Amino acid sequence: MAVLGRVAFQKGQIFAMAEEAGIADRALVARCSLKWILSNPRIASIVVGASAPDQIENACDVTAALDLTDEERKVLDAVRETGSFKQAREKQRARFKA
């Protein structure tokens, strides 16, 4: 999921997946995504891009509490259950098998 998470987040697809799951709070989705990526011990650093100052503030706030809350886990679980996520995951798997 790490590569999928990076690609989906990078292209903004994660927000469409969240909307498909009924989650409209983009700041929450971004925080969940960043925390999930940072929770992977193989990830040494991340590069955060933003088009508005509040997006940088939101990303920086993630570092105050890196552990995923129950609410954040539920958000990620809901996103993983969407058809868009499953389709993107299969596309990534096929790409790496080729």
N, C-alpha and C positions, 0 to 999 in steps of 0.2 A: 504494500500500500504506500510505501514511502515515495516511490517514483510517481505513482498515480497521484498522491497527495500534492506533490510538488507541481506536476503538470496541470492538474485541475485548478489548484490555487493560482498558479501563474497565469493561466488563461482566463480566470474569472469563472470557470465552469463550476467551481465549488459552490458559488452563490446560486447558480441555477439549480444545482442538485438540492441545495438546502430549501429553496423555494418549492421545489417539487415535493419535498418532505413536509411542507407547511411551515417552514422556519423563515421568517422575513428579516430578522435582526442580523444584518450583515456584520456588524461589529462583533457580535457573539460568535458567528461562524468563523470570522477571521481569527479571533482569540482561540477558539477550539482548534482550528487548523494549525496555528503556530505552536500551541502547547503540545499538540500531538506530534508534530515534527520534532520539536525540541526534546520530547520524551524518548526519542530513539537514541540509544547510546552510540550508534554509529554516525550520528550527525554531529559534527564539530561546530558548525556555525550556519547561520542562515543570512540571506540577503533580503531585506524587506524593502519593497517599493511602495510608494504612496503617491496619490495625486492631491491629497489634502492633509493639513497639519493634524487633524484629529485621527487620521489613520496611523500616523507615526506614534501619536500618544497612545493609541490603543495597542499597538505592537509593543511599545515599551512597557506598558502596564502588565503585559504577559510575564515579564521577568520577575515581577513581585511575588508571584505564586505560580510556579511551574506545574504543580500537580493538577491534573484534571479533576474538576468537581463532578459530582453525580450528574448535575444538569448538563455539563459539557460532554460527558460520556454519552448521555441520552441523545444529544444533538448529533454527535458523530455516528452513533448507532442508527439514528433515523436517516442520515445521509447515506450510509452504507446500504440501506434497504431500498433505495430508489432505483428505478430502472436505469436512469442515466448513469449512476455510479457503477452498477453491475455491468452495463455495456462498456463503459470506459475501462473498467478493470479487465474485462475479457480482451479488449483491444490491446491493452498494454501487455497482457500475458502472451497474446499471439505475436506481438512485436518482438518480445524477448526470446520466444521460441524459434523465430525465423533466423 
